[in-house]
């Protein structure tokens, strides 16, 4: 099973009230609604539209299709390969070709097949490395997915972030001010670093004019190396660079 902290998006939040966001659910009928902090924060980091600039996203004006693919509540929130597959199918049929995956779980051969199929359709996928302090979680660890980790304002890797050879890029993800119920708060995790890279990828035309291999090349060409030179297991190629990042 794959877990995140919250599964839905609060479209009434000031950060998203003026944004173009569609929410689609693939969960079984009758599933109880749960708190929305995680999904709202990720959505706002992508497309937040706030006149004050407090919650402005990194890809303002972009269209976001958010898929609800989790059941349960709190630490019991889970998804599975069937729901992830259904979510990816919904996104593809909706014309989406750039996916942000702020979720984490164990390796799964069936999920690997789903991700391979999505990649063959030209989908660009960006995933959060996970926050368990171990190896890079799935789906980020899959070869089709660009794995992102989190660093703080001093460019130090997030202490709980997963590490491994799959890490490709770093982005801010420690003590970020993010949207949550009614207002905002500070949060840390690779879940919040991934959408920053996804937003930059959207600005570059990923999934449309830019295929995954080309996106990797473009991002690598402008990263800020955070290691001893070259790619490493903690920060990948380095910190992504771009307008607003």
N, C-alpha and C positions, 0 to 999 in steps of 0.2 A: 504494500500500500504506500501511497505518496501523501505527504502531509504539508499543509501550510497553516498559517495562524488564523486566517479569516477567509471566507469563500465568496463574499458578495461585495458589491460596490454601492456606496451611498451616493446616489445621483443628486440628492438635495444638498450635499455639502457645497459651501461657497466656492470651493476650488473647482467643482465640476458642473455647477449650475449652468454655466455658459459654454461648456465643452461639448464636443460631438462624441457622445458615448452611447453605445447600444449594449445592453446586457442580455445575454442569452443563457438559458439554463439547460444542462443535459443531465441533471440529477433526477432520480426516480420521483414520481409524483408523491406528494405528501411529506417530503423531507422538510424538517423544521428550519425556519430562517435562523441565522446566527449573526453575531456581531460582524461589523464590516470594516474594521480598522485596517487590516492587511490589504485587502483589495482596493479600498479607497486610497490608501497611501500610494500604492503602486500606480493606480490610474492617474492620480494627480501628478506624480513625478513624470508621467508620460505626456499628458495633455492638459494639465491643470491650467485654467484660465482665470486669473485673479487680478482685478484692476489694481489692487494694492501691491502686487508682486510677491506677496508672502508665499503663495502656493503655486506660483507659475510653473508649468511643466517645461520639460526640455524639448518637447516637440509641439508647441502651441499651434492650434488649428488643425492638427492631424485628426483623422477619424479613428476612434478606438472601438473595437468590438471586444467586450469582456465576457468570457465564458465562465459560468458558474458550474464547476465540475467536482464539487466537494460535498460530502454528507457528514452529519454528526455535528459536534460542537466542541469548542475548546481543544484540549489535547486529543480528543477523539475524532477530530476532523480528518477525513480520509478521502482519497480518490482511488481509482484503479485503472488498469490498462483500458478497459472498455470505455470508461468515461473520458479518459484522456484521448482515446482514439475518436470518440464521438465529438469531443471538443475541437480537435484538429480538423475533422471533417466539416464541422459547421463553419470554421474559420475559412477553410479553402473555398467552400461553396459560397461564402459571403464575399469572396474576392480578396481576402486578406492573404498577403504573402510574406509578412514579417511578424513573427511570434515572439512574445516575451513570456518566459517560463519561470516565474518566481515560486518554484516548488522543488521539493527534494525527496529522493527515496533511494532504494537499493537497485542494483542492476537487474534488468528484466529483459529476457530475450524477446518476448512478445512486444514489449514497448520499443525495443530496438528495431523491430520490423516496421512498426508504425512510423517511427521517426525516419527510417530509411525511405519509406514510401513518400513521406511528406517532402523530404529533401529532393527526391526524384521529380517532384512536381514544381521545383523551383522555389520552395519555401525557405526563407532564412530564419533560423531559430537561435535565440539567445537565452541562456539559462543561468540561474543562480547556482553557485558552487555548493551552497549549503553551509550550515552553521554548527556542525557537530564536532569540529576539530579533527575530523578524520580525513579519509580520501574523498575526492570530489564525488558528489552525489549525482544520481541520474534525475532528470534527463540531461543535465549539463555535461556529464561525462561521456555521453554518446558522441561519436565522431562527427555527426551531422550538426551538432549543437555547439555554439560558441560559448564557452564557459567563462563566467565573469565572477571575480571576487571583489571584496570591499576593502578600502583603505580609509584611514582617518585624515584629518586636515594636515597632519604632519607627514603624510604619505606612508604611514606605518600600517602594515596589514592588520585587519581586524583579527583580534586574538582568537575568536571562535570559528573563524572561517575555515572551511575545508581546504586542503592543499593537495597538489598532485600534478603530474605532467599534463593533465588535460586543461589546466588553467591557461587561458589565452590573454585576458585583459583585466585590468583593474579600473574601478571607478569609485567615487565617494560613496560610502555606505556606513559610516560610523557617526553617531550623534547627529543625524540629519533631522531637520525640522520637517515633519511630514503631516499630511492631512489625516485626521482621525475624527471620531464621532463629535460633531458639533464644532470642532475647532482644530487643534493640532497638538503635536508633541514630539519629543525627541525619540528616535528609534535607530537601531543598528542592525545590520545584517546584509548578507549578499542579496537578499530579495529586493533591497532598495538600490543596490549598485547596478543590478541587471537592467532595470528600466532606463537608467541614464544612458547605458550603451545602446539599448534598443532605440531610444529617442534619437541619439546621434545617427544611428544606422538609418532611421527613417528620413532624417534630413539629407542623408547621402543618397537616398533612392534605393535602399536595400529591398530586395524582393521584386523590384520593378526593373529599373535600369541596371541594378547592381546585384549580381549573384553572390552567393555566400563566399566562394573563393576570392572574388574581387573585393568584397567587403573586408575580409581578413587582411588582404594586401593593403587596402587603403588605410585601415585602422593602424596597422603595423608601421606604416610610413610616417606616422605623426605621433606615435606614443612617446611618453616620457619614461625612460628606463628607470625603474625603481630598485633594480638589483645591482649585481656586479658587472652587468653587461650581457645583453641577450636575454633569452627566456629563462625563467626560473619557476619552481613549483609553488611559490607563494604569491607572486604578482603577475605571472605570465610574461608577456612582452612588455608590459608596463601600463601606465595610466593613459586612458584614452584622452585625446585632445580634440577640442572642437568648440564651436560657438556655444557659450554657456556652460561648458563642462570644465 
